[in-house]
């Protein structure tokens, strides 16, 4: 039980620090000076919670795909490649869109709360301030197939104990890439 608990505590810490650092780096590149995003404490907590969710779902998807493929320690490299690609595809086409839209909602909520200076922010406000067309275009059609599928294929080639830290580092990479794009 302690490994189970420690695994998720560490996932919280890794994502809270690394993904928030990614946001700081991306904001700083975009603004061409050191920029700490508003609500940084809340963002760290949200990233930490998302990190726990990611760690849990990586375990669920890798166990399920591994079981379907009949994988064990003696599996060939070809089976490991099929495992990594399959796990990445299944995770990124099911969990990925839900995860990313939830994260978009939490960011939008924080932005509205910060900009509205204490006014009540409702789910309707949040939804009205999200460009779902841009989400579909940039996330579902853009970053999932071009970034997350290949990146998570590499993630699932790694031993299980390195997957969460690698995923957290990937969030920094994507933040940097997207800051140059904008």
C-alpha positions in Angstrom: 0.0 0.0 0.0 2.9 2.4 0.7 4.2 2.1 -2.9 0.7 2.8 -4.2 0.4 5.9 -2.0 4.0 7.1 -2.6 3.6 6.6 -6.4 0.7 9.1 -6.5 2.2 11.5 -4.0 5.3 11.6 -6.2 3.2 12.0 -9.3 1.5 15.0 -7.7 4.8 16.6 -6.8 6.4 15.9 -10.2 3.6 17.4 -12.2 3.0 20.3 -9.7 6.6 21.3 -10.2 7.5 20.3 -13.7 4.2 21.2 -15.5 4.0 24.5 -13.7 7.6 25.2 -14.6 6.6 24.5 -18.2 3.9 27.1 -18.0 6.4 29.6 -16.6 8.9 28.9 -19.4 6.2 29.1 -22.0 4.8 32.4 -20.7 8.3 33.8 -20.4 9.2 32.8 -24.0 5.9 34.3 -25.2 6.4 37.6 -23.3 10.2 37.7 -23.8 10.8 38.2 -20.1 10.3 36.1 -16.9 6.6 35.8 -16.5 4.9 34.0 -13.6 1.3 33.1 -14.6 -1.4 34.4 -12.3 -2.9 32.0 -9.8 0.3 30.0 -9.8 -0.5 28.2 -6.5 -3.8 27.0 -7.8 -2.2 26.0 -11.1 0.4 23.9 -9.2 -2.4 22.1 -7.3 -4.4 21.5 -10.5 -1.3 20.2 -12.2 -0.6 18.0 -9.2 -4.1 16.5 -9.3 -3.9 16.0 -13.0 -0.5 14.3 -12.5 -2.1 11.8 -10.1 -4.9 11.2 -12.7 -2.3 10.7 -15.5 -0.2 8.3 -13.4 -3.4 6.3 -12.6 -4.5 6.2 -16.2 -1.1 5.3 -17.5 -1.2 2.3 -15.2 -4.7 1.4 -16.3 -3.9 1.6 -20.0 -0.5 -0.1 -19.9 -1.9 -3.0 -17.8 -4.9 -3.4 -20.0 -3.0 -3.4 -23.3 -0.2 -5.5 -21.8 -2.8 -8.1 -20.8 -4.5 -8.0 -24.2 -1.1 -8.6 -25.9 -0.1 -11.3 -23.4 3.1 -9.4 -22.5 5.6 -10.5 -19.9 9.2 -9.8 -19.1 10.4 -12.0 -22.0 8.3 -10.3 -24.7 10.2 -9.5 -27.9 11.1 -6.0 -28.9 8.5 -6.2 -31.7 5.8 -6.9 -29.1 7.1 -4.0 -26.9 6.8 -1.7 -30.0 3.2 -2.9 -30.6 2.5 -2.4 -26.9 3.9 1.1 -26.9 2.0 2.2 -30.0 -1.2 0.6 -29.0 -1.2 2.0 -25.5 -0.4 5.5 -26.8 -3.2 5.4 -29.4 -5.8 4.0 -27.0 -4.9 6.4 -24.2 -4.6 9.5 -26.4 -7.9 8.9 -28.3 -9.9 8.1 -25.2 -8.4 9.7 -22.0 -6.4 12.4 -23.8 -9.3 14.5 -25.1 -11.2 14.3 -21.8 -8.1 15.2 -19.9 -7.3 18.2 -22.2 -10.8 19.6 -22.2 -10.9 19.4 -18.4 -7.5 21.2 -18.2 -8.8 23.8 -20.6 -11.8 24.4 -18.3 -9.7 24.7 -15.2 -7.4 27.2 -16.9 -10.3 29.2 -18.2 -11.9 29.2 -14.8 -8.7 30.6 -13.2 -8.4 33.2 -16.0 -12.0 34.4 -15.5 -11.6 34.4 -11.7 -8.5 36.5 -12.0 -9.9 38.9 -14.6 -13.3 39.3 -13.0 -11.8 40.2 -9.6 -14.1 38.2 -7.3 -17.2 38.0 -9.4 -18.8 34.6 -9.4 -17.6 32.4 -12.3 -20.1 29.8 -13.5 -19.8 26.8 -15.7 -21.7 28.7 -18.3 -19.1 31.5 -18.1 -16.3 29.0 -18.5 -17.9 27.2 -21.5 -18.8 30.5 -23.2 -15.1 31.6 -23.0 -13.7 28.4 -24.6 -13.3 28.3 -28.3 -14.2 24.7 -28.9 -13.4 24.9 -32.6 -9.9 25.9 -31.7 -9.7 23.1 -29.2 -10.7 20.5 -31.8 -8.4 22.0 -34.4 -5.3 22.5 -32.2 -5.7 19.7 -29.7 -7.7 16.8 -31.3 -6.4 17.3 -34.8 -3.1 19.1 -33.9 -1.2 18.1 -30.8 -2.6 14.6 -30.2 -1.6 13.1 -33.5 1.6 15.1 -34.1 3.0 15.3 -30.6 1.3 13.1 -28.0 0.9 9.9 -30.0 4.7 9.7 -30.9 5.7 11.1 -27.5 3.7 8.6 -25.5 4.8 5.8 -27.8 8.3 6.6 -26.4 6.9 6.9 -22.9 5.4 3.4 -23.1 8.8 2.0 -24.3 10.3 3.1 -21.0 10.2 1.1 -17.8 7.1 1.8 -15.8 8.9 3.8 -13.1 10.1 6.4 -15.6 6.8 7.0 -17.5 5.3 9.6 -15.2 8.4 11.7 -14.9 8.9 11.5 -18.7 5.2 12.6 -19.2 5.8 15.6 -16.9 8.9 16.5 -18.9 6.9 16.2 -22.1 4.5 18.9 -20.8 7.4 21.3 -20.6 8.4 20.4 -24.1 5.0 21.0 -25.5 4.7 24.3 -23.6 7.9 25.5 -25.2 6.9 24.3 -28.7 3.5 26.0 -28.4 5.0 29.3 -27.0 7.2 29.5 -30.1 4.2 28.8 -32.3 2.2 31.7 -30.8 
